[in-house]
Amino acid sequence: MRYAIYFSPAPDDPLAATASEWLGRDAFSGQMLDPPASLSLPVAQWQDLVAEPRRYGFHATLKAPFALHEGRTEADLIDAFDRFAAATETLAIPRIVVGQLGPFFALVPDDLYPPLQAFAASLVEAFEPFRAPLSEADVARRRPERLTPAERQNLDQWGYPYVMNEFHFHMTLTGPVDGSLAPHVHAELRQRFAPYANAPLAIDGLALFVERSRGEPFTIHRWRPLGMPQDNRKILP
């Protein structure tokens, strides 16, 4: 069993609904959804594109999936999660866009925003005591020989290469996209996410995701708004 701490819009946020429809799965309920309406791609092609991000659910990675450290319990993690969310103020990304990161597409900031970088780093550090050390197999899956020195150091220290100075906020929308198909996919995503692109994105809540066993879909175990006192917070669940 693994946990992850991600940014996710609240379940009643229109962006969450649009992204769930696109991915074909609601990470809050775990419900599989029909292919999105007015799809310009063949259904089989769409299914291939969203297969990987669908399993993880719509999110931006902050603390990558981890098993609990020996001596730590889920109750301990939930208590720390609730306290961190209550003590952390909301922030905003001034502008997000539909962008391409290597071969896949995601919602990304249009620029590097230091407050966002600092927020992500503080969360990684705060929850590090809950992370069990990586197994040799986990390290091998990260293809350490392909990582930069900084990424490899992050993997060794924090269990994930893309944190601290290597962190790049992104909310994944596809798996790898063939170059010849990329313009078509980009156009499809720009149309679907037009109400949210080129606009601010509020980072106003955190989600604790759970993978019950390796390879199963991740679901949202708990969602908390940021900066709300624990005795007056939105409880989900």
N, C-alpha and C positions, 0 to 999 in steps of 0.2 A: 504494500500500500504506500502510495506517495501523495504528498501535498504540494501545492504551488500557490504562491501569492501573486495575483495578477491585478492589473487594472481592468475593470469591466464597467460599462455604463450600468446604471440601475435597471432592473427588469422592466420598468415602465418607460424607459427612455426610448424614443423612436429609433435612435441609432441601433440599440440592441435588437429591436424587432427587425429592422432592415438587414442587419448583419446575420441574424439567425435565419431569416428567409433565404439569404444568399447562400449560406453554408449548408442549409438543409437540416439544421439541428439547433435546438434551444438548450444552451448549457445550463440554464436555471432548472428546467424541468427534466432535461435529458430526452425530451421528445424529438423524434425524427420527423422532419417536415417534407412535404411534397416539393418537387422542383419549383423554383420561383416562377411567377407569372411573367409572360412576355419575354421568355428567355431567347436570346438571339443565337445561342449555341445549341448544338445537339445535346440532348439530355445526357448521353453517355460521356460526351466530352466534358460537360459541366461536372459530372460525378467524379471524373478523374481529377479535375482541377481542384475540387474542394475536399477530396478524401482526407488529406492530412490535416488541414486546419479544422475540419469538422470534428475530428476526434478530440482536439484540444479545446474547442469552443472559442467563441469570439473573445479576444483578450489582448492585452499587451503584457509581455513577461516582465516581472519585476524580480521576484525570487523564483528561480526555475525549479522544476519538480525535484523533490527531495524526500527521502525516507527519514523518519524521525530518529534522532540520535538516541542511543541507549540511555535510559533513565528519564527521558522526556515522554509525556503523554499527549494525546490529542487534547485533553482538557487544558493542559499547560499551554499548548499552542493557541487554542481558541482564546484563552484569557489574554495572552500577549497580543494576539491579533486585534481583539476588541480594544485593548488599551492603546495600542499604536494608532488605530484609526481615530479614536476619540481625541488623541493628543496632537494629531497632525492636521494642519490647516489645508483647505482646498487650494488648488492652483489651476492655472489654465495654460494650455498651449495656444498661443495667439492665432495660429493658422495651421490647419492640417490639409493634406492633399492626398489624392490617390497616387502613390508612387511605386516605383519598381526597385526592389532591392535584389540585385543579382537576377536570378531567373523567376522570382515570385513577386506578387503584387501585395501591397499593404496600405493601410492608412498611416501616414507618417507626418511628423512636423515638417514644415517647409524650411526650418533652420534649426540650429542647435540652441536650446534654451537652458542656460545654467541652472535656474531653479528646478527644472524638471530633472536634470542630471543629479543635482544634490539630493532631491527627494528619493530618486531611485537608489542612489548609493546608501542613503541612510537606512532604507528598508532592508537592503541586502545585508548590511552589517547588523541591524537589530535582530534579524531572525537567524543569523548564522549559528547561534548556539543550539538551534533545533535541528540542524541538518546533520544526518549521519554521514560519515566519510564515504566517498565514492568507492565502489568496487573496481577491481581491475577491468571488468567488462564494461562498466559505465565509462571509465576513462577511455577505453579503446573505441567505444561508440562515437566519441567526440573527435576521432581522427586527430590525435594530438600532433602528429607529424605535419599536419597541414595548418596548424595554428601559428600565429605570430608569437614572438616571445612574450608580449604582454598578455595575449589571450591564453597562452599556456600557463602563465603565472596565475591568472585569474582562475583557471580551471583547478589548479592545485590549491589555491587559497580559499576560493569561494564556491567551488563545485560547478562553475559555469563560466565559459570564456568571455561572454559578452556583458560584462558588468563594469562598474566604475568608469574609467576613461573610454572603455570599449562599448559602452552602452549606447544603443540607438533605439529609441522608442518606436515600436511599430505594432500595428494590429493587423495580423496576417489575414489575407483574403483568398489566397490561392497557394497551391503547391507550385513546383517548378512549371514554367510555361515555355513551350517551344518558341524559339525566336520568330518563326513565321506566323505564329498565332498571337503573339504578344500585342500587336496593335488592335486586333479585334477584341481581345480580353480587356485591354485598357479602356477602350471605348465603352464596352459593356459596363465596367465598373464605374467609370466617370458618370454615366447616365444614372446608375442605380444609387450612387452615393452623392449625387449632386447637391442634395439638401444639406449635407454635412461638410463637404469639401470646401476649401477656401474660406473657412470660418473657424472661430475658436472652438476648442474642445476642453470642457471642464474636467479636470481630474478631481473628482469629488467623492469617490468611493473606492473601496478595495474589495476584492473577492478572494475567498479561500477556496481553491479548487481541490478536488480529490480524485485520484485515480485508484480505484478499489484494488485492482491488480494490474500488473504490467500489461500494457496493450489495450486495456479497456478505455472507453471514452472518459474524458475528464468531465466532471459535473461541479457546479457551484454548491459548495457545502454551506457557505455563509457569505453574506454580503453586508458591508457596513459603510455608512457615509463617513466622510472625513470631517473632523472638527466638531462632532456633535457629542455632548456629554453622554456618558454611558447610561445614565438614568433617563435619557430623553432621546434615544437613538432609534432609528428605523430598524426594525428587527426582521431580518430575512435569513433563515426562516425564524 
